[in-house]
Amino acid sequence: MLFFVDRRRARFRPISPDLALVAVLAMDLVPISVAIAILRYHLYDIDVLIRRTLTYALPSAVLLVAYLTGVALVQVVSRRSPPAMASR
């Protein structure tokens, strides 16, 4: 619930639900507006950042899948083979 300060009485009073909805929508518009400005006017070289992120994410994902596949194969192979018997 949103409140505003009544300076004459020095206390908090709740604002109406309609005004609260307007306030919440206005607060949501700020980050949306910033995102639109960044994408529209190419601020902060966001295209380069996105491209580099995707460039590094794809090989990282491939390496992760290869590693997990290798670990799974080693576990399957080690469960199937009987333990080695020590000869005396």
C-alpha positions in Angstrom: 0.0 0.0 0.0 1.3 3.4 -0.9 1.3 6.3 1.6 1.9 10.0 1.4 2.8 12.4 4.2 0.3 14.9 5.4 2.5 17.7 6.6 -0.2 19.6 8.4 -1.0 16.6 10.6 2.5 14.9 10.4 1.2 11.5 9.7 1.0 9.0 6.9 -2.3 8.5 5.1 -3.0 5.8 2.5 -3.6 7.0 -1.0 -6.5 5.9 -3.1 -6.2 2.7 -5.0 -6.6 4.5 -8.4 -3.7 6.8 -7.6 -1.7 3.8 -6.3 -2.2 2.1 -9.7 -1.1 5.2 -11.6 2.0 5.5 -9.4 3.0 1.8 -9.9 2.5 2.1 -13.7 4.6 5.3 -13.7 7.4 3.6 -11.9 7.3 0.7 -14.4 7.6 3.1 -17.3 11.1 4.3 -16.2 13.1 1.1 -16.9 11.0 0.4 -20.0 11.8 3.8 -21.3 15.5 3.4 -20.6 15.6 0.0 -22.4 13.9 1.5 -25.4 16.3 4.4 -25.5 19.3 2.1 -25.3 18.1 -0.1 -28.1 16.8 2.7 -30.4 19.8 5.0 -30.2 22.5 2.4 -29.8 23.6 3.7 -26.4 26.4 1.9 -24.5 27.3 -0.2 -27.6 24.6 -2.7 -26.6 24.8 -4.4 -29.9 28.5 -5.3 -29.3 27.7 -6.4 -25.8 24.8 -8.7 -27.0 27.0 -10.1 -29.8 29.9 -10.9 -27.5 27.6 -12.5 -24.9 26.1 -14.8 -27.5 29.6 -15.5 -29.0 30.9 -16.7 -25.6 27.7 -18.3 -24.4 27.5 -20.8 -27.3 31.0 -22.4 -26.9 30.5 -22.4 -23.1 27.3 -24.3 -23.5 28.9 -26.8 -25.9 31.8 -27.4 -23.5 29.4 -27.8 -20.6 27.3 -30.4 -22.5 30.5 -32.3 -23.6 31.8 -32.3 -20.0 28.5 -33.6 -18.6 28.3 -36.2 -21.3 31.8 -37.4 -20.5 31.0 -37.6 -16.8 27.9 -39.6 -17.4 29.7 -42.0 -19.7 32.5 -42.6 -17.2 29.8 -43.3 -14.5 28.0 -45.8 -16.8 31.2 -47.6 -17.7 32.5 -47.7 -14.2 29.3 -49.3 -12.9 29.3 -52.0 -15.6 32.8 -53.3 -15.1 33.5 -55.6 -12.1 36.0 -54.5 -9.6 39.6 -55.5 -10.4 40.8 -58.5 -8.3 44.2 -58.2 -6.9 46.3 -61.3 -7.6 48.7 -62.6 -5.0 
